[in-house]
Amino acid sequence: MIKWLGNAGFEFQLGNTTLIVDPFLTRPRFVQTYFGRVAPDEAVLRKHIPRCDAILVTHAHFDHCMDAPAIALRTGARVHGSANTCRLTQAAGLPARQTHEIASGDSFDINNIRVSVLPAVHPWIPGYTFGKLRRKLEFPLRLRDYRMDACYSFLLEFEGTRILVWSSTQPDGAPRADLLTCRAVSSQRWYDTLLGQVQPNLVLPQHWDDTYQPLSNEPQPFFSAPRLAFPPIGRINLQDFAAKVHQADPNCKILVPDIFMPYRFEAL
Ligand SMILES: [Zn+2]
């Protein structure tokens, strides 16, 4: 079973294991995000994530990492992420034994799920910082406290099914997978390259919705990067994404999942 949690967040129910990638359900408003401090919304997390065994974090920016410690503290899940992710979650109160520092090239098992950690390239976005964490972290944190040290993609293998969570802005170096989730804004050539390598049966977009809107609203496409055209700022166009994926591989299915709707793999 796969469930989209908004932004880059996905829940996978694989056998008896609930594995979540990049949970971010708190979604503080724009002004709060850029000028205030951000704290997890426990009520929202409790409502939508009643149980969880493992959390994989692609990188330590707040919109991927900030809700992980609260979920792990309540459910007992273990958080797998970079050194910065582990330090941020420990500073939020998670015991060190519930964190697992990972690096590109690692492979490990979560129950009977094989997880492979792949390197990923992250885009530059104003306010989203890189590098070492501050020595003193004062909670709740500010956006700039969530510094990225490394970014990962993940390959999950379970009973012969391969799921690729592709976080990178680069399309090269991707392994074969049955199910692929990737960014919704790229060139035709980008999708040609990525899908040519992965050869998936199904593609889902990720990180396409406006995360400044609370989850009580219907997800809306996020603003896309400024461009030399009119209007200079548009919103991410999922029809354009679907058309590019279709052109890259006409046999590949595309799913834009409803938020929090569980989809059984057999039905996809
Ligand atoms: Zn980021």
Residues whose N, C-alpha, C, O or C-beta is under 5 A from the ligand:
A	BS01	ZN	H61
